Amino acid sequence: MVQDQSHRLPPVFVALDMAQAEVEPMLDRLEGLNLGLKVGMELFYQTGPDFVRQLAARAPVFLDLKLHDIPNTVASAAARIADLGVRLTTVHASGGRAMLEGLAALERPDFRFFAVTVLTSADRAELDGLGIAEPDPGEHARHLFRLASDCGLDGFVCSPQEVAALRALRDDALFVTPGVRPAGAARDDQSRIATPADAMARGASSLVIGRPITRAADPRAAAEAILAEIDGHG
């Protein structure tokens, strides 16, 4: 894969939600394409930080661990993550002001924390079940966005359904958007989705796409089609 030397994000992060043994064959299939790699909990807990360092030397890495704990614990963990060579990692905006403010000072030109607003698997019924006073996912995402933005963060993770409204609130922010499915693809466990072109049109900076690429009969062809769709939008 082509290493992006600028501070811009790659148009797509491929979600490597798979066993470690499957990763190298997948990277070989995608070699030479302008893609980043998303490492989530499943792979990180299998492999640990050394494997993440190896991936980060090969392509831009989005380490998606969704930190959420007391401020001191999160700040200590975040400082270790920043040394892995990854481009960004995630924290839950619902972790609160003290936690978020402690992270802004740790950011570097080549490394950012992205605040997760509302998970793309969540819908109104789930938020209501959690006792959230504003169970509408869009309204709750805006509330968490404002909090994280006020705390100094400029990167955010949100669904395609919310990105346009958040972009309107802050045009200079970066938005990574999961819940993206090419037309005709299975929804899997996502509730709030959009096609790649639609998500970019709404204001996404970069997309997270997993199974439509990694479980495709031809992952390279699937990735090329998605990148072509994005290029056509631009």
ABEGO torsion letter per residue (X at the ends): XBBBABABBBABBBBBBBBAAAAAAAAAAABGBBBBBBBBAAAAAAAEAAAAAAAAAABBBBBBAGBBBBAAAAAAAAAAAAAAGBABBBBBAAAEAAAAAAAAAABBAABBBBBBBBBAABBAAAAAAAGBABABAAAAAAAAAAAAAAAGBABBBBBAAAAAAAAAABAABBBBBBGBBBBGBBAEABABBBBAAAAAAAGBABBBBBAAAAABABAAAAAAAAAAAAAAAX
